[in-house]
Amino acid sequence: MLKKKYRLLKETKFDRKDLYTSPFFVLKLAKNEKSFSRFGFVVSKKIDKRATVRNRIKRQIRVCIEDNFDKIKPGHDMLFILKKQTLNKTTKEIGELTLGELRKQKLLL
C-alpha cells in the first residue's frame, strides 16, 4: 500500500489539457510543488457493481506503481481512471501497460 504522503488528495485539480487516454485507462496529470509524485486510482461502478472486483483492479495497478516508484519522475500528481478492459487482465499485463504509458508520456527516469 502506498504511504499516505504518496496518495492523491480529493481536492487536487487537473487541467483538461493534461489528459492522456489508453485502451485500459485515462491518465490525468498535474504538476505539484513537491519532491515526490502522488497517485490516485478510480474505478467506477459502471465497470463492476461489486466492490471486491473494483478493489482488485486498483490493487493490481497500485502494485505496479509501488514496484517502479523509484523509476517515476518526481513532482507530478497522477490520476488513473481505469476502464472496463482491465477486468480480464493479469497483474503483469496491467503493469506492462501502465509502464508503457508512463514511458510514452516521458514520466520515467
SERO-4910 file (N, C-alpha, C, O; in steps of 0.05 Angstrom, whole numbers):
BEGIN
 pado doro    nc1    nc2    nc3   cac1   cac2   cac3    cc1    cc2    cc3    oc1    oc2    oc3
  Met    A     17    -23      0      0      0      0     18     25      0     38     26     14
  Leu    A     10     44    -16     25     69    -17     23     84     10      2     84     22
  Lys    A     45     97     18     45    113     41     26    136     37     21    144     14
  Lys    A     15    147     58     -5    168     56      5    192     41    -10    205     26
  Lys    A     30    199     44     41    223     31     42    220      0     44    239    -14
  Tyr    A     42    195     -9     43    189    -38     15    186    -50     12    180    -74
  Arg    A     -6    189    -34    -33    186    -44    -44    213    -51    -38    234    -39
  Leu    A    -61    214    -71    -72    238    -82    -95    247    -64   -111    231    -55
  Leu    A    -97    273    -59   -119    285    -44   -143    289    -62   -140    293    -86
  Lys    A   -167    289    -50   -191    293    -66   -193    321    -77   -206    326    -97
  Glu    A   -180    340    -64   -181    368    -72   -163    375    -96   -164    398   -106
  Thr    A   -147    356   -105   -128    361   -127   -144    367   -153   -162    353   -160
  Lys    A   -136    389   -166   -148    398   -191   -131    390   -214   -106    392   -213
  Phe    A   -143    382   -236   -129    374   -260   -140    391   -284   -164    396   -285
  Asp    A   -122    399   -302   -130    412   -326   -139    392   -346   -130    369   -346
  Arg    A   -156    400   -364   -165    382   -385   -144    377   -406   -144    356   -420
  Lys    A   -125    395   -409   -104    391   -429    -85    369   -422    -72    358   -440
  Asp    A    -81    363   -397    -63    342   -389    -77    316   -384    -76    304   -362
  Leu    A    -91    307   -405   -107    283   -404    -98    264   -426    -97    271   -450
  Tyr    A    -90    240   -418    -79    220   -438    -96    195   -435   -101    185   -414
  Thr    A   -104    184   -458   -120    160   -458   -105    137   -470    -88    140   -488
  Ser    A   -111    114   -459   -101     88   -469   -125     70   -470   -146     76   -459
  Pro    A   -122     46   -482   -145     28   -483   -155     18   -455   -177      9   -452
  Phe    A   -137     21   -435   -144      9   -409   -148     30   -387   -160     23   -366
  Phe    A   -139     54   -390   -144     75   -370   -140    103   -382   -129    106   -404
  Val    A   -150    122   -367   -145    150   -373   -126    161   -352   -130    155   -329
  Leu    A   -106    175   -361    -86    186   -342    -88    216   -342    -85    229   -363
  Lys    A    -94    227   -318    -94    256   -315    -69    264   -300    -62    252   -280
  Leu    A    -56    285   -310    -31    294   -298    -33    323   -288    -48    339   -300
  Ala    A    -18    329   -267    -15    356   -258     12    358   -244     21    339   -231
  Lys    A     24    381   -247     49    386   -232     43    392   -203     23    405   -197
  Asn    A     61    383   -186     59    391   -158     85    404   -149    105    400   -163
  Glu    A     86    418   -128    110    432   -119    126    415    -99    141    426    -83
  Lys    A    122    389   -100    135    371    -81    158    356    -93    161    357   -118
  Ser    A    174    344    -77    197    329    -87    190    299    -92    208    283    -95
  Phe    A    165    293    -93    156    266    -98    130    267   -114    117    288   -116
  Ser    A    122    245   -126     97    243   -141     75    231   -124     81    215   -106
  Arg    A     50    238   -130     28    227   -116      9    213   -136      9    221   -160
  Phe    A     -5    193   -127    -21    176   -145    -49    172   -134    -54    171   -110
  Gly    A    -68    170   -153    -96    164   -146   -107    144   -166    -98    144   -189
  Phe    A   -126    128   -158   -137    107   -175   -168    108   -172   -178    108   -150
  Val    A   -182    108   -195   -211    109   -195   -222     86   -212   -213     83   -235
  Val    A   -240     71   -200   -254     50   -215   -284     55   -209   -293     51   -186
  Ser    A   -299     62   -230   -327     69   -225   -344     44   -223   -336     22   -230
  Lys    A   -369     48   -214   -388     26   -211   -397     16   -238   -409     -5   -240
  Lys    A   -393     32   -259   -400     23   -286   -384      0   -295   -393    -17   -311
  Ile    A   -360     -3   -284   -342    -25   -292   -352    -51   -279   -354    -71   -292
  Asp    A   -358    -50   -253   -370    -73   -239   -383    -63   -214   -372    -45   -200
  Lys    A   -405    -74   -207   -420    -66   -184   -407    -76   -158   -411    -64   -137
  Arg    A   -392    -97   -160   -380   -109   -136   -355    -94   -127   -336    -91   -143
  Ala    A   -354    -86   -102   -331    -72    -92   -305    -89    -92   -283    -79    -96
  Thr    A   -308   -115    -88   -285   -132    -88   -271   -133   -115   -246   -133   -116
  Val    A   -286   -132   -137   -275   -131   -163   -261   -105   -168   -238   -104   -179
  Arg    A   -274    -83   -161   -262    -56   -165   -237    -53   -148   -217    -42   -158
  Asn    A   -237    -63   -124   -213    -62   -107   -190    -78   -117   -167    -71   -115
  Arg    A   -196   -101   -129   -175   -118   -141   -161   -104   -164   -137   -105   -166
  Ile    A   -177    -90   -181   -165    -76   -203   -147    -54   -193   -124    -50   -203
  Lys    A   -156    -39   -173   -139    -18   -161   -114    -29   -149    -93    -17   -151
  Arg    A   -117    -52   -136    -93    -64   -123    -73    -73   -144    -49    -70   -140
  Gln    A    -82    -83   -167    -64    -92   -188    -48    -69   -199    -23    -72   -203
  Ile    A    -60    -46   -204    -45    -24   -216    -28    -11   -194     -6      0   -200
  Arg    A    -37    -11   -169    -21      0   -147      5    -15   -143     25     -3   -137
  Val    A      4    -41   -146     28    -58   -144     49    -50   -164     73    -48   -158
  Cys    A     40    -44   -189     59    -36   -210     72     -9   -202     96     -6   -206
  Ile    A     56      9   -192     67     36   -184     86     33   -161    108     45   -161
  Glu    A     79     16   -141     97     12   -118    123     -1   -126    145      7   -116
  Asp    A    122    -20   -144    147    -34   -153    165    -16   -169    190    -20   -168
  Asn    A    154      3   -183    171     20   -200    171     49   -190    176     67   -206
  Phe    A    166     53   -165    164     80   -154    189     96   -157    189    120   -163
  Asp    A    212     83   -154    238     97   -156    244    105   -185    262    122   -190
  Lys    A    231     93   -205    236     99   -233    218    122   -243    223    133   -265
  Ile    A    198    130   -228    179    151   -237    189    178   -229    198    182   -206
  Lys    A    188    197   -248    197    224   -243    181    237   -220    157    234   -218
  Pro    A    195    251   -202    181    265   -180    168    291   -190    175    302   -211
  Gly    A    150    301   -173    137    327   -179    112    326   -195    105    346   -207
  His    A     99    303   -196     74    301   -212     52    289   -195     57    272   -177
  Asp    A     27    297   -200      3    284   -190     -9    268   -213    -12    279   -234
  Met    A    -15    242   -208    -25    225   -229    -51    212   -220    -52    199   -199
  Leu    A    -72    214   -236    -97    202   -230   -103    182   -252   -105    189   -276
  Phe    A   -105    156   -245   -112    135   -264   -141    129   -262   -151    121   -241
  Ile    A   -156    133   -284   -184    126   -285   -186    101   -302   -182    102   -326
  Leu    A   -191     79   -289   -190     53   -303   -215     47   -319   -237     55   -311
  Lys    A   -211     33   -341   -233     25   -359   -240     -4   -356   -226    -19   -343
  Lys    A   -263    -12   -368   -273    -39   -366   -254    -60   -378   -255    -83   -369
  Gln    A   -237    -53   -397   -219    -72   -409   -199    -83   -390   -186   -104   -396
  Thr    A   -194    -71   -367   -175    -81   -348   -186   -104   -332   -170   -117   -317
  Leu    A   -211   -110   -334   -223   -132   -318   -210   -159   -323   -206   -174   -304
  Asn    A   -204   -165   -348   -195   -191   -355   -164   -193   -357   -154   -213   -367
  Lys    A   -150   -173   -348   -121   -173   -350   -108   -182   -324   -119   -179   -302
  Thr    A    -85   -194   -327    -69   -202   -303    -54   -178   -292    -52   -157   -305
  Thr    A    -43   -182   -268    -27   -160   -256     -3   -153   -273      4   -130   -276
  Lys    A     10   -174   -284     33   -169   -301     26   -153   -326     41   -135   -333
  Glu    A      4   -160   -339     -4   -145   -363    -11   -116   -356     -4    -98   -371
  Ile    A    -25   -112   -335    -33    -85   -326     -7    -69   -320     -5    -45   -327
  Gly    A     12    -82   -307     37    -68   -301     52    -60   -326     63    -37   -328
  Glu    A     53    -78   -346     67    -71   -371     53    -48   -385     67    -31   -396
  Leu    A     27    -49   -386     12    -28   -399     16     -1   -385     18     20   -398
  Thr    A     16     -1   -359     19     23   -343     47     35   -348     50     59   -353
  Leu    A     68     18   -346     95     28   -351     99     38   -380    113     57   -385
  Gly    A     86     24   -399     87     33   -426     75     61   -430     87     77   -444
  Glu    A     53     66   -417     41     92   -419     57    114   -405     60    136   -415
  Leu    A     68    107   -382     86    126   -368    111    132   -384    120    155   -385
  Arg    A    121    112   -398    145    116   -414    138    134   -438    154    151   -446
  Lys    A    114    130   -450    106    146   -472    102    175   -465    108    193   -481
  Gln    A     93    180   -440     89    207   -431    115    219   -419    115    241   -408
  Lys    A    137    204   -420    163    213   -410    163    219   -380    173    239   -371
  Leu    A    150    201   -365    148    203   -336    166    184   -322    166    183   -297
  Leu    A    182    169   -336    201    150   -324    229    162   -326    236    175   -345
  Leu    A    245    156   -306    273    165   -306    290    148   -324    314    153   -327
***
